[in-house]
């Protein structure tokens, strides 16, 4: 047997390395009877194309960011709220790993679309990049922000006064370089790896949100596997939660180091103070209520349940 496992990133980056490690473990456990092919971003189209491919069974497995199916699975947009999950990636990983709202209720919502998320995990805290040096909400006024395909991301940045534009990350470097887009958000490892710091003067460590990825399988394919195969996959995915946490941590630390020591581009790194973060929270928190009460197609009970789980873990 051979399973194809597509990712939204390139070799060396967290998602691809995740798929490669998963492949290694499955091959070892089955003495080579099952082979898994890890695939980089690009060969199979954009992130949106890849999501469709998984849904249609063109690939068996995918690492998928919820932001690219926000129109189809509105509840998945919960990951784009700012200052909702704990700022500490370790705490967010704990929520992602143990939450019933996510691993049972949200999983069922994706399954209606033939996507089964087997695990949710963080790729680290996201930072904002721009040429203006974002330090307060009003700095966003007039900026055109790049977002994924999630209507709610528009609300989050509208609240700060920015406009938004959806793009695949493959088009982002050029868009920033030509200034058709002014700002973007990503974990530090990805900012460095995709060289966005070359075309942006500043990086703001904002702690506004963690980047979340999902390990997904095509629902029909997965349900048709033997119990033994399902257990093999499930156990490996569970084992890998700690592995991927360490991998993203290592990559994010190295990414920041590389940006700081890159003398050619001299990108300014701005770390927001607690007071500055409080100003952003004032504008971002009403969007949580807007999401719960106004966004069509979302389940307010899932929101309430997750919020409670987050409060229990973060102790806030
Ligand atoms: O910004 C993006 O869309 C990309 N960022 C990451 C961290 N992974 C893949 C994704 O497509």
py3Dmol code that shows the C-alpha trace and the ligand (Angstrom):
import py3Dmol

protein = """\
ATOM      1  CA  UNK A   1       0.000   0.000   0.000  1.00  0.00           C
ATOM      2  CA  UNK A   2       1.043   3.574  -0.541  1.00  0.00           C
ATOM      3  CA  UNK A   3      -0.614   6.602   1.047  1.00  0.00           C
ATOM      4  CA  UNK A   4      -0.054  10.122  -0.242  1.00  0.00           C
ATOM      5  CA  UNK A   5       0.344  12.801   2.428  1.00  0.00           C
ATOM      6  CA  UNK A   6       0.274  16.369   1.093  1.00  0.00           C
ATOM      7  CA  UNK A   7       1.414  19.406   3.090  1.00  0.00           C
ATOM      8  CA  UNK A   8       1.212  23.183   2.623  1.00  0.00           C
ATOM      9  CA  UNK A   9       4.929  23.729   3.227  1.00  0.00           C
ATOM     10  CA  UNK A  10       8.357  22.900   1.766  1.00  0.00           C
ATOM     11  CA  UNK A  11      11.011  20.440   2.829  1.00  0.00           C
ATOM     12  CA  UNK A  12      12.646  21.547   6.061  1.00  0.00           C
ATOM     13  CA  UNK A  13       9.502  23.359   7.240  1.00  0.00           C
ATOM     14  CA  UNK A  14       7.314  22.039  10.062  1.00  0.00           C
ATOM     15  CA  UNK A  15       4.397  20.565   8.097  1.00  0.00           C
ATOM     16  CA  UNK A  16       6.581  18.736   5.599  1.00  0.00           C
ATOM     17  CA  UNK A  17       8.890  17.421   8.314  1.00  0.00           C
ATOM     18  CA  UNK A  18       5.792  16.225  10.176  1.00  0.00           C
ATOM     19  CA  UNK A  19       4.636  14.217   7.159  1.00  0.00           C
ATOM     20  CA  UNK A  20       8.145  12.831   6.607  1.00  0.00           C
ATOM     21  CA  UNK A  21       8.408  11.749  10.270  1.00  0.00           C
ATOM     22  CA  UNK A  22       4.937  10.202  10.104  1.00  0.00           C
ATOM     23  CA  UNK A  23       5.990   8.297   6.978  1.00  0.00           C
ATOM     24  CA  UNK A  24       9.129   7.033   8.683  1.00  0.00           C
ATOM     25  CA  UNK A  25       7.203   5.785  11.706  1.00  0.00           C
ATOM     26  CA  UNK A  26       4.510   4.026   9.659  1.00  0.00           C
ATOM     27  CA  UNK A  27       7.064   2.314   7.458  1.00  0.00           C
ATOM     28  CA  UNK A  28       9.018   1.147  10.499  1.00  0.00           C
ATOM     29  CA  UNK A  29       5.949  -0.116  12.306  1.00  0.00           C
ATOM     30  CA  UNK A  30       4.748  -2.077   9.259  1.00  0.00           C
ATOM     31  CA  UNK A  31       8.207  -3.264   8.144  1.00  0.00           C
ATOM     32  CA  UNK A  32       7.712  -1.403   4.887  1.00  0.00           C
ATOM     33  CA  UNK A  33       4.324  -2.955   4.056  1.00  0.00           C
ATOM     34  CA  UNK A  34       2.782   0.537   4.057  1.00  0.00           C
ATOM     35  CA  UNK A  35       4.640   3.385   2.409  1.00  0.00           C
ATOM     36  CA  UNK A  36       3.691   7.022   2.933  1.00  0.00           C
ATOM     37  CA  UNK A  37       4.770   9.661   0.439  1.00  0.00           C
ATOM     38  CA  UNK A  38       5.235  13.119   1.978  1.00  0.00           C
ATOM     39  CA  UNK A  39       4.464  15.843  -0.575  1.00  0.00           C
ATOM     40  CA  UNK A  40       5.612  19.466  -0.541  1.00  0.00           C
ATOM     41  CA  UNK A  41       3.446  22.507  -1.233  1.00  0.00           C
ATOM     42  CA  UNK A  42       3.352  23.449  -4.892  1.00  0.00           C
ATOM     43  CA  UNK A  43       3.150  20.319  -7.004  1.00  0.00           C
ATOM     44  CA  UNK A  44      -0.566  19.853  -6.376  1.00  0.00           C
ATOM     45  CA  UNK A  45      -1.644  23.503  -6.565  1.00  0.00           C
ATOM     46  CA  UNK A  46      -2.552  26.009  -3.878  1.00  0.00           C
ATOM     47  CA  UNK A  47      -3.600  25.211  -0.305  1.00  0.00           C
ATOM     48  CA  UNK A  48      -7.258  25.496  -1.406  1.00  0.00           C
ATOM     49  CA  UNK A  49      -6.640  23.022  -4.272  1.00  0.00           C
ATOM     50  CA  UNK A  50      -4.984  20.624  -1.840  1.00  0.00           C
ATOM     51  CA  UNK A  51      -7.975  20.746   0.516  1.00  0.00           C
ATOM     52  CA  UNK A  52     -10.279  19.886  -2.391  1.00  0.00           C
ATOM     53  CA  UNK A  53      -7.981  17.074  -3.450  1.00  0.00           C
ATOM     54  CA  UNK A  54      -8.180  15.524   0.005  1.00  0.00           C
ATOM     55  CA  UNK A  55     -11.970  15.877   0.025  1.00  0.00           C
ATOM     56  CA  UNK A  56     -12.200  14.103  -3.317  1.00  0.00           C
ATOM     57  CA  UNK A  57      -9.809  11.335  -2.276  1.00  0.00           C
ATOM     58  CA  UNK A  58      -7.040  12.399  -4.683  1.00  0.00           C
ATOM     59  CA  UNK A  59      -4.717  12.116  -1.679  1.00  0.00           C
ATOM     60  CA  UNK A  60      -5.360  10.083   1.458  1.00  0.00           C
ATOM     61  CA  UNK A  61      -3.809  12.471   3.987  1.00  0.00           C
ATOM     62  CA  UNK A  62      -3.076  16.192   4.303  1.00  0.00           C
ATOM     63  CA  UNK A  63      -1.765  18.716   6.764  1.00  0.00           C
ATOM     64  CA  UNK A  64      -4.352  21.439   6.392  1.00  0.00           C
ATOM     65  CA  UNK A  65      -4.716  24.897   7.893  1.00  0.00           C
ATOM     66  CA  UNK A  66      -8.334  25.605   8.883  1.00  0.00           C
ATOM     67  CA  UNK A  67      -8.025  29.057   7.335  1.00  0.00           C
ATOM     68  CA  UNK A  68      -8.288  27.629   3.829  1.00  0.00           C
ATOM     69  CA  UNK A  69     -11.716  25.997   4.340  1.00  0.00           C
ATOM     70  CA  UNK A  70     -13.300  28.777   6.420  1.00  0.00           C
ATOM     71  CA  UNK A  71     -16.085  29.213   3.847  1.00  0.00           C
ATOM     72  CA  UNK A  72     -16.997  25.508   3.905  1.00  0.00           C
ATOM     73  CA  UNK A  73     -16.616  24.766   7.620  1.00  0.00           C
ATOM     74  CA  UNK A  74     -17.496  28.050   9.366  1.00  0.00           C
ATOM     75  CA  UNK A  75     -16.738  26.634  12.846  1.00  0.00           C
ATOM     76  CA  UNK A  76     -13.101  26.126  11.798  1.00  0.00           C
ATOM     77  CA  UNK A  77     -12.795  29.912  11.769  1.00  0.00           C
ATOM     78  CA  UNK A  78     -12.606  29.860  15.544  1.00  0.00           C
ATOM     79  CA  UNK A  79      -8.841  29.509  15.069  1.00  0.00           C
ATOM     80  CA  UNK A  80      -8.641  32.964  13.525  1.00  0.00           C
ATOM     81  CA  UNK A  81      -9.922  34.854  16.578  1.00  0.00           C
ATOM     82  CA  UNK A  82      -7.241  37.039  18.129  1.00  0.00           C
ATOM     83  CA  UNK A  83      -6.327  36.661  21.800  1.00  0.00           C
ATOM     84  CA  UNK A  84      -8.737  33.715  22.197  1.00  0.00           C
ATOM     85  CA  UNK A  85      -6.390  30.734  22.619  1.00  0.00           C
ATOM     86  CA  UNK A  86      -3.612  31.011  25.251  1.00  0.00           C
ATOM     87  CA  UNK A  87      -0.640  33.077  24.065  1.00  0.00           C
ATOM     88  CA  UNK A  88       1.744  30.401  25.362  1.00  0.00           C
ATOM     89  CA  UNK A  89       2.140  27.782  22.598  1.00  0.00           C
ATOM     90  CA  UNK A  90       2.566  24.998  25.198  1.00  0.00           C
ATOM     91  CA  UNK A  91      -0.829  25.810  26.680  1.00  0.00           C
ATOM     92  CA  UNK A  92      -2.412  26.120  23.269  1.00  0.00           C
ATOM     93  CA  UNK A  93      -0.970  22.724  22.348  1.00  0.00           C
ATOM     94  CA  UNK A  94      -2.531  21.289  25.490  1.00  0.00           C
ATOM     95  CA  UNK A  95      -5.931  22.690  24.492  1.00  0.00           C
ATOM     96  CA  UNK A  96      -5.553  21.455  20.909  1.00  0.00           C
ATOM     97  CA  UNK A  97      -4.578  17.967  22.072  1.00  0.00           C
ATOM     98  CA  UNK A  98      -7.213  17.474  24.761  1.00  0.00           C
ATOM     99  CA  UNK A  99     -10.214  19.596  23.778  1.00  0.00           C
ATOM    100  CA  UNK A 100     -13.410  17.642  23.243  1.00  0.00           C
ATOM    101  CA  UNK A 101     -14.975  20.635  21.485  1.00  0.00           C
ATOM    102  CA  UNK A 102     -12.265  20.338  18.837  1.00  0.00           C
ATOM    103  CA  UNK A 103     -11.472  16.617  18.699  1.00  0.00           C
ATOM    104  CA  UNK A 104     -15.094  15.488  18.802  1.00  0.00           C
ATOM    105  CA  UNK A 105     -17.499  18.308  17.911  1.00  0.00           C
ATOM    106  CA  UNK A 106     -15.418  20.228  15.389  1.00  0.00           C
ATOM    107  CA  UNK A 107     -14.139  16.972  13.899  1.00  0.00           C
ATOM    108  CA  UNK A 108     -17.769  15.983  13.179  1.00  0.00           C
ATOM    109  CA  UNK A 109     -18.328  19.300  11.343  1.00  0.00           C
ATOM    110  CA  UNK A 110     -15.354  18.654   9.064  1.00  0.00           C
ATOM    111  CA  UNK A 111     -16.510  15.073   8.474  1.00  0.00           C
ATOM    112  CA  UNK A 112     -19.663  16.448   6.823  1.00  0.00           C
ATOM    113  CA  UNK A 113     -17.209  17.661   4.158  1.00  0.00           C
ATOM    114  CA  UNK A 114     -15.260  14.398   3.913  1.00  0.00           C
ATOM    115  CA  UNK A 115     -12.342  15.770   5.955  1.00  0.00           C
ATOM    116  CA  UNK A 116     -11.458  13.991   9.204  1.00  0.00           C
ATOM    117  CA  UNK A 117      -9.084  15.996  11.409  1.00  0.00           C
ATOM    118  CA  UNK A 118      -7.243  13.417  13.527  1.00  0.00           C
ATOM    119  CA  UNK A 119      -5.235  16.031  15.412  1.00  0.00           C
ATOM    120  CA  UNK A 120      -4.834  19.777  15.840  1.00  0.00           C
ATOM    121  CA  UNK A 121      -1.406  21.240  16.661  1.00  0.00           C
ATOM    122  CA  UNK A 122       0.369  24.557  16.877  1.00  0.00           C
ATOM    123  CA  UNK A 123       3.083  25.754  14.520  1.00  0.00           C
ATOM    124  CA  UNK A 124       3.878  28.501  17.000  1.00  0.00           C
ATOM    125  CA  UNK A 125       2.808  32.001  17.843  1.00  0.00           C
ATOM    126  CA  UNK A 126       2.222  34.258  14.844  1.00  0.00           C
ATOM    127  CA  UNK A 127       3.900  37.616  14.362  1.00  0.00           C
ATOM    128  CA  UNK A 128       2.842  40.511  12.115  1.00  0.00           C
ATOM    129  CA  UNK A 129       5.187  41.823   9.466  1.00  0.00           C
ATOM    130  CA  UNK A 130       4.849  45.231   7.799  1.00  0.00           C
ATOM    131  CA  UNK A 131       6.872  48.262   6.764  1.00  0.00           C
ATOM    132  CA  UNK A 132       5.162  50.554   9.267  1.00  0.00           C
ATOM    133  CA  UNK A 133       6.091  48.842  12.548  1.00  0.00           C
ATOM    134  CA  UNK A 134       2.742  47.888  14.087  1.00  0.00           C
ATOM    135  CA  UNK A 135       2.580  48.861  17.762  1.00  0.00           C
ATOM    136  CA  UNK A 136      -1.036  49.922  18.276  1.00  0.00           C
ATOM    137  CA  UNK A 137      -4.368  49.098  16.615  1.00  0.00           C
ATOM    138  CA  UNK A 138      -4.515  52.370  14.646  1.00  0.00           C
ATOM    139  CA  UNK A 139      -1.215  51.505  12.927  1.00  0.00           C
ATOM    140  CA  UNK A 140      -3.318  49.099  10.840  1.00  0.00           C
ATOM    141  CA  UNK A 141      -5.359  51.899   9.253  1.00  0.00           C
ATOM    142  CA  UNK A 142      -4.947  51.906   5.503  1.00  0.00           C
ATOM    143  CA  UNK A 143      -2.905  48.691   5.401  1.00  0.00           C
ATOM    144  CA  UNK A 144      -3.883  45.857   3.079  1.00  0.00           C
ATOM    145  CA  UNK A 145      -3.468  42.621   5.045  1.00  0.00           C
ATOM    146  CA  UNK A 146      -2.947  39.239   3.422  1.00  0.00           C
ATOM    147  CA  UNK A 147      -5.209  36.531   4.856  1.00  0.00           C
ATOM    148  CA  UNK A 148      -6.175  32.956   4.039  1.00  0.00           C
ATOM    149  CA  UNK A 149      -9.644  31.995   2.737  1.00  0.00           C
ATOM    150  CA  UNK A 150     -11.551  32.675   5.920  1.00  0.00           C
ATOM    151  CA  UNK A 151     -14.286  35.330   6.072  1.00  0.00           C
ATOM    152  CA  UNK A 152     -13.728  35.833   9.795  1.00  0.00           C
ATOM    153  CA  UNK A 153     -10.125  36.882   9.274  1.00  0.00           C
ATOM    154  CA  UNK A 154     -11.618  39.901   7.504  1.00  0.00           C
ATOM    155  CA  UNK A 155     -13.542  40.833  10.669  1.00  0.00           C
ATOM    156  CA  UNK A 156     -10.467  40.556  12.870  1.00  0.00           C
ATOM    157  CA  UNK A 157      -8.482  42.964  10.688  1.00  0.00           C
ATOM    158  CA  UNK A 158     -11.471  45.184   9.849  1.00  0.00           C
ATOM    159  CA  UNK A 159     -11.708  45.825  13.584  1.00  0.00           C
ATOM    160  CA  UNK A 160      -8.207  47.341  13.483  1.00  0.00           C
ATOM    161  CA  UNK A 161      -9.055  49.388  10.377  1.00  0.00           C
ATOM    162  CA  UNK A 162      -7.183  47.337   7.773  1.00  0.00           C
ATOM    163  CA  UNK A 163      -8.437  45.953   4.474  1.00  0.00           C
ATOM    164  CA  UNK A 164      -7.773  42.309   3.641  1.00  0.00           C
ATOM    165  CA  UNK A 165      -6.928  40.224   0.622  1.00  0.00           C
ATOM    166  CA  UNK A 166      -6.864  36.410   0.299  1.00  0.00           C
ATOM    167  CA  UNK A 167      -3.775  34.883  -1.277  1.00  0.00           C
ATOM    168  CA  UNK A 168      -1.922  31.591  -1.359  1.00  0.00           C
ATOM    169  CA  UNK A 169       1.379  31.922   0.486  1.00  0.00           C
ATOM    170  CA  UNK A 170       3.174  31.103  -2.757  1.00  0.00           C
ATOM    171  CA  UNK A 171       2.154  34.514  -4.108  1.00  0.00           C
ATOM    172  CA  UNK A 172       2.867  36.425  -0.944  1.00  0.00           C
ATOM    173  CA  UNK A 173       6.569  37.300  -1.304  1.00  0.00           C
ATOM    174  CA  UNK A 174       5.950  39.015  -4.641  1.00  0.00           C
ATOM    175  CA  UNK A 175       2.822  40.766  -3.358  1.00  0.00           C
ATOM    176  CA  UNK A 176       4.746  42.200  -0.392  1.00  0.00           C
ATOM    177  CA  UNK A 177       7.669  43.132  -2.600  1.00  0.00           C
ATOM    178  CA  UNK A 178       5.411  44.998  -5.038  1.00  0.00           C
ATOM    179  CA  UNK A 179       3.424  46.455  -2.138  1.00  0.00           C
ATOM    180  CA  UNK A 180       0.068  45.227  -3.425  1.00  0.00           C
ATOM    181  CA  UNK A 181      -0.134  43.753   0.074  1.00  0.00           C
ATOM    182  CA  UNK A 182       1.296  45.583   3.104  1.00  0.00           C
ATOM    183  CA  UNK A 183       1.255  43.055   5.931  1.00  0.00           C
ATOM    184  CA  UNK A 184       0.935  39.371   6.799  1.00  0.00           C
ATOM    185  CA  UNK A 185       0.941  37.028   9.819  1.00  0.00           C
ATOM    186  CA  UNK A 186       2.910  33.816  10.282  1.00  0.00           C
ATOM    187  CA  UNK A 187       5.062  31.965  12.790  1.00  0.00           C
ATOM    188  CA  UNK A 188       8.669  33.186  12.910  1.00  0.00           C
ATOM    189  CA  UNK A 189      10.143  30.048  11.334  1.00  0.00           C
ATOM    190  CA  UNK A 190       7.918  30.544   8.303  1.00  0.00           C
ATOM    191  CA  UNK A 191       8.632  34.279   8.003  1.00  0.00           C
ATOM    192  CA  UNK A 192      12.327  33.436   7.831  1.00  0.00           C
ATOM    193  CA  UNK A 193      11.983  30.374   5.643  1.00  0.00           C
ATOM    194  CA  UNK A 194       9.727  32.094   3.084  1.00  0.00           C
ATOM    195  CA  UNK A 195      12.040  35.153   3.272  1.00  0.00           C
ATOM    196  CA  UNK A 196       9.198  37.573   4.036  1.00  0.00           C
ATOM    197  CA  UNK A 197      11.606  39.524   6.278  1.00  0.00           C
ATOM    198  CA  UNK A 198      13.532  40.449   3.121  1.00  0.00           C
ATOM    199  CA  UNK A 199      10.561  42.462   1.839  1.00  0.00           C
ATOM    200  CA  UNK A 200       9.205  43.784   5.153  1.00  0.00           C
ATOM    201  CA  UNK A 201      11.026  46.273   7.376  1.00  0.00           C
ATOM    202  CA  UNK A 202       9.528  45.203  10.695  1.00  0.00           C
ATOM    203  CA  UNK A 203       8.219  42.217  12.620  1.00  0.00           C
ATOM    204  CA  UNK A 204       5.834  42.709  15.549  1.00  0.00           C
ATOM    205  CA  UNK A 205       5.824  40.011  18.223  1.00  0.00           C
ATOM    206  CA  UNK A 206       2.148  40.447  19.005  1.00  0.00           C
ATOM    207  CA  UNK A 207       1.157  37.088  20.542  1.00  0.00           C
ATOM    208  CA  UNK A 208      -2.274  37.618  18.963  1.00  0.00           C
ATOM    209  CA  UNK A 209      -2.729  34.017  17.881  1.00  0.00           C
ATOM    210  CA  UNK A 210      -1.085  30.649  17.381  1.00  0.00           C
ATOM    211  CA  UNK A 211      -0.886  29.154  13.904  1.00  0.00           C
ATOM    212  CA  UNK A 212      -2.937  25.946  13.985  1.00  0.00           C
ATOM    213  CA  UNK A 213      -2.606  23.038  11.584  1.00  0.00           C
ATOM    214  CA  UNK A 214      -4.632  19.840  11.362  1.00  0.00           C
ATOM    215  CA  UNK A 215      -3.561  16.309  10.473  1.00  0.00           C
ATOM    216  CA  UNK A 216      -6.416  15.252   8.213  1.00  0.00           C
ATOM    217  CA  UNK A 217      -7.513  12.144   6.322  1.00  0.00           C
ATOM    218  CA  UNK A 218     -10.173  11.637   3.672  1.00  0.00           C
ATOM    219  CA  UNK A 219     -13.175  10.481   5.707  1.00  0.00           C
ATOM    220  CA  UNK A 220     -14.459   7.789   3.326  1.00  0.00           C
ATOM    221  CA  UNK A 221     -10.968   6.322   2.908  1.00  0.00           C
ATOM    222  CA  UNK A 222     -10.249   6.308   6.638  1.00  0.00           C
ATOM    223  CA  UNK A 223     -13.602   4.737   7.536  1.00  0.00           C
ATOM    224  CA  UNK A 224     -12.915   1.972   5.027  1.00  0.00           C
ATOM    225  CA  UNK A 225      -9.605   0.962   6.643  1.00  0.00           C
ATOM    226  CA  UNK A 226      -9.285  -2.088   8.913  1.00  0.00           C
ATOM    227  CA  UNK A 227      -9.360  -1.466  12.669  1.00  0.00           C
ATOM    228  CA  UNK A 228      -5.681  -2.373  12.791  1.00  0.00           C
ATOM    229  CA  UNK A 229      -4.783   0.283  10.218  1.00  0.00           C
ATOM    230  CA  UNK A 230      -6.929   2.909  11.929  1.00  0.00           C
ATOM    231  CA  UNK A 231      -5.216   2.170  15.247  1.00  0.00           C
ATOM    232  CA  UNK A 232      -1.807   2.380  13.592  1.00  0.00           C
ATOM    233  CA  UNK A 233      -2.630   5.839  12.234  1.00  0.00           C
ATOM    234  CA  UNK A 234      -4.331   7.088  15.403  1.00  0.00           C
ATOM    235  CA  UNK A 235      -1.518   5.973  17.676  1.00  0.00           C
ATOM    236  CA  UNK A 236       1.140   7.505  15.467  1.00  0.00           C
ATOM    237  CA  UNK A 237      -0.740  10.814  15.249  1.00  0.00           C
ATOM    238  CA  UNK A 238      -1.113  10.860  19.050  1.00  0.00           C
ATOM    239  CA  UNK A 239       2.603  10.120  19.581  1.00  0.00           C
ATOM    240  CA  UNK A 240       3.500  12.941  17.229  1.00  0.00           C
ATOM    241  CA  UNK A 241       1.806  15.726  19.197  1.00  0.00           C
ATOM    242  CA  UNK A 242       4.892  16.074  21.427  1.00  0.00           C
ATOM    243  CA  UNK A 243       7.272  15.556  18.513  1.00  0.00           C
ATOM    244  CA  UNK A 244       5.725  18.369  16.474  1.00  0.00           C
ATOM    245  CA  UNK A 245       5.611  20.677  19.465  1.00  0.00           C
ATOM    246  CA  UNK A 246       9.379  20.317  19.888  1.00  0.00           C
ATOM    247  CA  UNK A 247       9.954  20.644  16.137  1.00  0.00           C
ATOM    248  CA  UNK A 248       8.036  23.940  15.830  1.00  0.00           C
ATOM    249  CA  UNK A 249       9.730  25.291  18.965  1.00  0.00           C
ATOM    250  CA  UNK A 250      13.182  24.517  17.617  1.00  0.00           C
ATOM    251  CA  UNK A 251      12.347  25.984  14.198  1.00  0.00           C
ATOM    252  CA  UNK A 252      10.761  29.149  15.602  1.00  0.00           C
ATOM    253  CA  UNK A 253      13.736  29.831  17.872  1.00  0.00           C
ATOM    254  CA  UNK A 254      16.165  29.257  15.014  1.00  0.00           C
ATOM    255  CA  UNK A 255      14.035  31.419  12.692  1.00  0.00           C
ATOM    256  CA  UNK A 256      14.103  34.401  15.040  1.00  0.00           C
ATOM    257  CA  UNK A 257      17.844  34.000  15.552  1.00  0.00           C
ATOM    258  CA  UNK A 258      18.425  33.909  11.810  1.00  0.00           C
ATOM    259  CA  UNK A 259      16.317  37.038  11.237  1.00  0.00           C
ATOM    260  CA  UNK A 260      18.095  38.940  14.023  1.00  0.00           C
ATOM    261  CA  UNK A 261      21.531  38.014  12.753  1.00  0.00           C
ATOM    262  CA  UNK A 262      20.750  38.733   9.084  1.00  0.00           C
ATOM    263  CA  UNK A 263      22.747  41.933   8.563  1.00  0.00           C
ATOM    264  CA  UNK A 264      21.761  42.321   4.936  1.00  0.00           C
ATOM    265  CA  UNK A 265      18.085  42.929   5.672  1.00  0.00           C
ATOM    266  CA  UNK A 266      18.291  44.344   9.193  1.00  0.00           C
ATOM    267  CA  UNK A 267      14.613  43.704   9.988  1.00  0.00           C
ATOM    268  CA  UNK A 268      13.437  45.520  13.103  1.00  0.00           C
ATOM    269  CA  UNK A 269      11.864  43.202  15.691  1.00  0.00           C
ATOM    270  CA  UNK A 270       9.284  44.936  17.888  1.00  0.00           C
ATOM    271  CA  UNK A 271       8.101  43.141  20.989  1.00  0.00           C
ATOM    272  CA  UNK A 272       4.764  44.484  22.239  1.00  0.00           C
ATOM    273  CA  UNK A 273       4.538  45.322  25.940  1.00  0.00           C
ATOM    274  CA  UNK A 274       1.674  44.064  28.110  1.00  0.00           C
ATOM    275  CA  UNK A 275       0.084  47.544  27.897  1.00  0.00           C
ATOM    276  CA  UNK A 276       0.301  47.551  24.109  1.00  0.00           C
ATOM    277  CA  UNK A 277      -1.224  44.062  23.962  1.00  0.00           C
ATOM    278  CA  UNK A 278      -4.069  45.276  26.192  1.00  0.00           C
ATOM    279  CA  UNK A 279      -4.917  47.915  23.545  1.00  0.00           C
ATOM    280  CA  UNK A 280      -5.170  45.218  20.864  1.00  0.00           C
ATOM    281  CA  UNK A 281      -7.280  43.010  23.130  1.00  0.00           C
ATOM    282  CA  UNK A 282      -9.786  45.845  23.614  1.00  0.00           C
ATOM    283  CA  UNK A 283     -10.435  45.861  19.863  1.00  0.00           C
ATOM    284  CA  UNK A 284     -10.115  42.119  19.279  1.00  0.00           C
ATOM    285  CA  UNK A 285     -12.327  40.786  22.061  1.00  0.00           C
ATOM    286  CA  UNK A 286     -15.634  42.144  20.690  1.00  0.00           C
ATOM    287  CA  UNK A 287     -14.911  40.049  17.579  1.00  0.00           C
ATOM    288  CA  UNK A 288     -15.204  36.929  19.793  1.00  0.00           C
ATOM    289  CA  UNK A 289     -18.779  37.892  20.649  1.00  0.00           C
ATOM    290  CA  UNK A 290     -19.468  38.793  17.041  1.00  0.00           C
ATOM    291  CA  UNK A 291     -18.250  35.338  16.023  1.00  0.00           C
ATOM    292  CA  UNK A 292     -20.404  33.587  18.616  1.00  0.00           C
ATOM    293  CA  UNK A 293     -23.573  35.571  18.012  1.00  0.00           C
ATOM    294  CA  UNK A 294     -23.508  36.747  14.405  1.00  0.00           C
ATOM    295  CA  UNK A 295     -21.469  34.490  12.152  1.00  0.00           C
ATOM    296  CA  UNK A 296     -23.770  32.300  10.063  1.00  0.00           C
ATOM    297  CA  UNK A 297     -23.387  28.557  10.282  1.00  0.00           C
ATOM    298  CA  UNK A 298     -21.334  28.393  13.470  1.00  0.00           C
ATOM    299  CA  UNK A 299     -22.393  26.481  16.563  1.00  0.00           C
ATOM    300  CA  UNK A 300     -22.372  28.799  19.611  1.00  0.00           C
ATOM    301  CA  UNK A 301     -22.287  25.757  21.921  1.00  0.00           C
ATOM    302  CA  UNK A 302     -19.015  24.613  20.420  1.00  0.00           C
ATOM    303  CA  UNK A 303     -17.628  28.096  21.065  1.00  0.00           C
ATOM    304  CA  UNK A 304     -18.851  28.074  24.692  1.00  0.00           C
ATOM    305  CA  UNK A 305     -17.444  24.593  25.317  1.00  0.00           C
ATOM    306  CA  UNK A 306     -14.044  25.459  23.856  1.00  0.00           C
ATOM    307  CA  UNK A 307     -13.902  28.740  25.756  1.00  0.00           C
ATOM    308  CA  UNK A 308     -14.496  26.847  28.994  1.00  0.00           C
ATOM    309  CA  UNK A 309     -11.810  24.289  28.137  1.00  0.00           C
ATOM    310  CA  UNK A 310      -9.376  27.126  27.377  1.00  0.00           C
ATOM    311  CA  UNK A 311     -10.172  28.828  30.678  1.00  0.00           C
ATOM    312  CA  UNK A 312      -9.565  25.580  32.570  1.00  0.00           C
ATOM    313  CA  UNK A 313      -6.175  25.055  30.947  1.00  0.00           C
ATOM    314  CA  UNK A 314      -4.950  28.644  30.974  1.00  0.00           C
ATOM    315  CA  UNK A 315      -6.263  29.217  34.498  1.00  0.00           C
ATOM    316  CA  UNK A 316      -7.677  32.584  33.431  1.00  0.00           C
TER     317      UNK A 316
END
"""
ligand_1 = """\
11
LIG
O 0.675 31.628 5.427
C 0.338 30.541 4.974
O -0.676 30.416 4.297
C 1.234 29.354 5.224
N 1.793 29.431 6.532
C 2.220 28.378 7.153
C 2.884 28.481 8.472
N 2.051 27.162 6.660
C 1.381 26.900 5.405
C 0.476 28.035 5.040
O -0.058 27.876 3.776
"""
view = py3Dmol.view(width=600, height=400)
view.addModel(protein, "pdb")
view.setStyle({"model": 0}, {"cartoon": {"style": "trace"}})
view.addModel(ligand_1, "xyz")
view.setStyle({"model": 1}, {"stick": {}})
view.zoomTo()
view.show()
